[in-house]
Amino acid sequence: CIVIAILLIGFGVWKLAPMVVSLFSEKDVINVDPSPTPSDDQREPAVQKAENPIDFKTLQEANDEIYAYIQVDGTKVDYPVVQSRADDNFYLKHRAEDRAYSESGAVYSQSINGWEFLDPVTVLYGHNGYGDTFFTTLHSFEDKAFFDAHDTFIIYTPDRKLTYKIFSAFKYDDRHLLNSFDLANEDVLAEFQKILLDPPSVVKNVRDGVTLDKDSKVVILSTCITGQKENRYLVCGVMINDEPTE
C-alpha cells in the first residue's frame, strides 16, 4: 500500500508540474512592462551644426601647423592661423601655406596658448604695413564709425565655429602681454580685463555693455603701428558663441 501511495503522489506531481510552469509563465508575460519606444517627436533633437566653409583638409596637408582660420567683419583679415611647434616666432617671417620664408609672415599664436581657444586670453599676431594684407586693415577700428558698425570676428577650427564680439580696440605699448601678466592668477586676470574694457589710451574705441569674468574667453589681435616700434594696436573680442560645424 505504501508503494502504491508513493506512486500515486509521484504521478500527481508529474501531472501538475506543466500546469505550475504554465501559470508562472503566464504571470511573467502578463506583468512585463517594457519601456515604451519614444516616438519621433519625443526623441532628443539633433544638434544643429553650423557651416564650416574652410577646407582644413587641404590646408593641413600643406602645413599641419595650421589649426584655425580667422575672418574679421569689414576688413581684409581672412587667413589661416598657425603655431610653430618648434619656434614661437617662426611665422613672424614665414608663410602659413607652405612654411616658406616671407617678410610679411602669417597670422600666428605662440605656444603659451593652446589650439582650442580655451585660454582666458589668446593673442594672435599679424603684420601691419605690407599693403592691405594680414592685420593692416585692423587699423580701420581706429575710426569710431567703423568700430560701431563692425562688432564681430569669427574663428573656425576643423570642427568649431567661434564667434567673438569686439569690445575694444586701442593703442598699447609693445610688452609681451602673456608674459607680462600672470593670467593664471584670478586677481591679475581681473585687473587685466579691466585694462581691456577701459584702456589707458587716447587712441581707443570701446563698446558699451560688455562684461568679462573668470570664465570669459578673449582673443586679442595684435599688430604694429607704422612708425611706432614701441607701440601695438590691439583689437579685443570675447567669445559669444561656440558652435560645432559640419
C-alpha positions in Angstrom: 0.0 0.0 0.0 2.8 2.3 0.9 4.4 1.7 -2.6 1.1 2.4 -4.3 0.7 5.7 -2.3 4.1 6.8 -3.3 3.5 6.0 -7.0 0.2 8.0 -6.9 1.8 11.0 -5.3 4.6 11.0 -7.8 2.1 10.7 -10.7 0.2 13.7 -9.3 3.3 15.8 -9.1 4.3 14.8 -12.6 0.8 15.8 -13.9 0.7 19.1 -12.0 4.2 20.3 -13.0 3.4 21.5 -16.5 0.4 23.4 -15.1 2.6 25.2 -12.5 5.2 26.1 -15.1 2.4 27.4 -17.3 0.9 29.5 -14.6 4.3 31.1 -13.8 5.0 31.7 -17.5 1.6 33.4 -17.9 2.2 35.5 -14.9 5.6 36.6 -16.1 4.2 37.5 -19.5 1.3 39.4 -18.0 3.5 41.5 -15.7 6.1 42.5 -18.3 6.2 46.3 -18.5 8.6 47.2 -21.3 9.9 50.8 -21.6 7.9 52.5 -24.4 9.8 53.3 -27.6 10.0 57.1 -27.9 8.2 58.5 -30.9 10.0 60.8 -33.3 8.7 63.9 -31.5 9.9 62.6 -28.2 13.5 62.0 -29.2 16.3 64.4 -28.4 16.6 66.9 -31.2 19.8 66.6 -33.2 22.4 69.2 -32.5 22.3 71.9 -35.2 25.7 72.2 -36.8 27.0 75.4 -38.4 28.5 75.5 -41.9 32.3 75.4 -42.0 33.5 77.0 -45.2 37.2 76.3 -44.6 38.9 73.4 -46.4 41.1 72.4 -43.4 42.0 69.1 -45.0 43.8 70.8 -47.9 45.3 73.4 -45.7 46.7 70.9 -43.2 48.0 68.6 -45.9 50.2 71.5 -46.9 51.1 72.5 -43.3 49.9 70.6 -40.3 50.6 73.6 -38.1 47.5 75.4 -39.5 45.0 74.9 -36.7 42.4 77.7 -37.2 41.1 80.3 -39.6 40.1 83.9 -38.9 37.8 86.3 -40.6 37.2 89.8 -39.3 34.0 91.6 -40.4 34.6 94.7 -42.6 38.3 94.1 -43.0 40.5 92.0 -45.3 41.6 89.7 -42.5 40.8 86.3 -44.0 43.7 84.0 -43.1 44.7 80.6 -41.7 46.1 80.7 -38.2 49.3 78.8 -37.4 51.5 78.0 -34.4 55.0 76.5 -34.7 55.8 73.5 -32.5 59.5 74.4 -32.5 59.9 78.2 -32.6 57.4 80.8 -31.3 58.5 83.4 -33.8 58.9 81.2 -36.8 55.8 82.6 -38.5 56.9 86.2 -38.0 58.8 85.7 -41.2 57.3 82.5 -42.8 54.1 81.8 -44.7 51.4 79.7 -43.3 50.6 77.9 -46.5 54.0 76.3 -47.1 56.3 77.5 -44.3 58.4 79.3 -47.0 60.3 82.4 -45.9 58.3 85.7 -46.3 58.9 89.1 -44.8 55.1 89.5 -44.3 54.9 86.3 -42.3 51.5 84.9 -41.3 48.8 85.2 -38.6 50.1 83.2 -35.7 50.0 82.4 -32.0 52.7 81.3 -29.6 53.0 78.1 -27.6 51.8 79.8 -24.4 48.3 79.4 -26.0 46.6 76.2 -26.8 45.0 75.4 -30.1 41.4 75.1 -28.7 40.9 78.8 -27.8 40.0 77.8 -24.2 42.6 80.1 -22.6 41.2 83.2 -20.8 43.3 85.3 -23.2 44.7 84.2 -26.6 46.9 86.5 -28.6 47.1 86.3 -32.4 49.8 88.3 -34.1 49.9 89.6 -37.7 51.9 92.2 -39.6 50.9 95.7 -40.5 52.3 97.6 -43.4 52.5 95.1 -46.2 49.9 96.7 -48.4 46.5 95.8 -47.0 47.4 92.3 -46.1 47.3 90.4 -42.8 46.4 92.7 -39.9 47.0 96.0 -41.6 43.2 96.7 -42.1 42.6 96.2 -38.3 43.6 99.9 -38.1 40.1 100.6 -39.6 38.9 100.1 -36.0 40.5 103.4 -35.1 37.6 105.1 -36.8 34.6 105.2 -34.3 32.0 104.9 -37.0 33.7 101.8 -38.4 34.1 100.4 -34.9 30.5 100.9 -34.1 29.4 99.3 -37.4 31.6 96.2 -37.2 31.3 94.2 -33.9 32.3 90.6 -34.6 35.0 88.3 -35.9 34.9 84.6 -36.5 37.5 81.9 -35.9 37.0 78.5 -37.5 38.7 75.3 -36.3 38.3 72.0 -38.1 35.2 71.2 -36.0 34.0 74.5 -34.5 32.8 78.0 -35.4 33.7 80.5 -32.7 32.1 84.0 -32.8 33.7 86.9 -30.9 32.2 90.2 -30.0 34.7 93.1 -30.5 34.6 95.2 -27.3 37.7 97.4 -27.6 40.4 98.5 -30.0 43.3 100.6 -28.8 46.9 101.6 -28.9 49.1 100.0 -26.2 52.8 99.5 -25.5 54.8 96.7 -27.0 55.1 94.5 -24.0 54.6 90.8 -24.4 51.1 90.5 -22.9 51.0 86.9 -21.9 54.5 87.0 -20.4 53.8 90.3 -18.6 50.6 89.3 -16.8 50.2 86.1 -14.8 46.7 85.4 -16.1 46.5 82.1 -14.2 46.1 84.3 -11.1 42.4 85.3 -10.9 43.2 88.7 -9.4 45.7 89.5 -12.1 43.3 88.3 -14.8 40.5 90.6 -13.4 42.9 93.6 -13.4 44.0 92.8 -17.0 40.4 92.5 -18.1 39.7 96.0 -16.7 42.5 97.3 -18.9 40.9 95.7 -21.9 37.5 97.1 -21.1 38.7 100.6 -20.3 42.1 101.0 -22.0 44.5 103.7 -20.7 45.0 105.1 -24.1 43.9 108.3 -26.0 43.6 106.1 -29.2 40.8 103.8 -28.3 37.2 102.7 -29.1 35.2 100.8 -26.5 31.8 99.1 -26.8 29.3 99.6 -24.0 27.5 96.8 -22.2 30.3 94.1 -22.4 31.4 92.4 -19.2 34.2 89.9 -18.6 34.7 87.3 -15.8 37.0 84.5 -15.0 35.2 82.2 -17.5 35.4 84.6 -20.4 37.4 83.6 -23.5 39.1 86.6 -25.0 41.1 86.8 -28.2 43.4 89.8 -28.8 44.5 90.6 -32.3 47.9 92.4 -32.1 49.7 94.3 -34.8 52.3 97.0 -35.3 51.7 100.8 -35.7 53.6 102.3 -38.6 56.5 104.4 -37.4 55.9 103.5 -33.7 58.0 100.5 -32.8 57.3 100.9 -29.2 53.5 100.5 -29.6 51.0 97.9 -30.7 47.4 98.2 -31.9 45.1 95.7 -30.2 41.6 94.6 -31.2 39.9 92.6 -28.5 36.9 90.2 -28.7 35.2 87.9 -26.3 33.7 84.6 -27.3 29.9 84.8 -27.5 29.1 81.6 -29.4 30.8 78.2 -29.8 29.1 76.0 -32.4 30.0 72.6 -33.8 30.4 72.5 -37.5 29.6 70.0 -40.3 
